[in-house]
Amino acid sequence: MSSWLTDKAPLLFEDLLLPEVTLTTITRTSLQANPPHLLLSGPAGVGKTATWRLMARQILGPTWEARTHILQARDLARTSGAMGKFEEFLRPEGSGSDDTLAGRTSLDAFDHTFSSTAANTPPPAGIECEHSSQQRAAVSRLIIIEDADYLGTIRQSYLRRMMEVSSGSARFIFTAHTPSRIIEALRSRTQHIRLAKINRPLIESRLMQIVHEENLTPVRGIIGDISHVSSGNIRKAIFIMELLTHRELLGDRKNLQNLLAATSLREVQHILEEALRNRVHDWRWEKEGNKNKRVLKGAMGVMDQVMSENNLEPEDIVEQFHLLLTEGRLHLDENILSEILVALSACDVALHRSMQGRIELERFLFQVADIGQRMNAAKAS
């Protein structure tokens, strides 16, 4: 049984939970005979992936999946041989070959009925793009780079040269959470479409639509609760409701509270609190069997444990810190909070330039400890 995130994915542009002006831009761009390279940016769960999939279906027609090539840039971050894998994706015949993925054409571009693997979904704009046999299609394939803000400057520069030289019959679509990490040379060659955070009424409306489709009987108020805790992330909202439905927990609003309590990383708050108390490293002796073992506690000890148990990357920890500082309950002075957020932003930037994420997080926690000492000194005076 497939997930609701797949079964209930939007099929038409109008199904996207986006402002009317954004939908108009997306539709108009997809219907162009010669569409531009695109950069889709926005927070998590606003529909960046759903948007490019619909645009690909509209631009390339029913055979779009056979001519769409996808790379998840986040998978390359701080992995061995990342540049080699990147080149292998863009140059399938080898790094020394003149043949590039962007420079290839496809017979499918001339006749949308050519492939036997045509999609059975309708054209998202309501009409198919016209491609007659006498008129060659401007685009024969799409190259999708998901989370392009994780590429790094070297790989982005490599892409920029390829876009200039060999992308006559192909178009690039980039998605990014933080478009400022995309180098100017790439951004200037794309049409940038920003997807805004989805407001709560739209999410609640979509969840109620699913309730009617699935004949569900949720307790009054729980749909609004799910919409609220999703914080503009429609993917998160649908996933939570599907989970509660399958476990038959939609009948009591307390079940949502229990779910959030079980899945939230309370240890993240503990990490910051330990750092503010100037306990970044706190070594203690603990008995293990018949031996005493020196164990790292404090902020770094808790962080190592959280990352190991939850299989988190340093970027995930930074994201959790940011959520805690902006939406949590630390009750810090505004000046102190501002200093920590500035230090966290510097850490976030450094993570994309370093192969040692733990070191950058450790540096950030020492900065938090310094802020905490000054805070305590100010209170004492």
Summary of the structure (lengths in Angstrom):
residues: 381
radius of gyration: 24.3
end to end distance: 63.0
largest distance: 83.0
contacts: 1123
relative contact order: 0.11
helix: 52%
strand: 10%
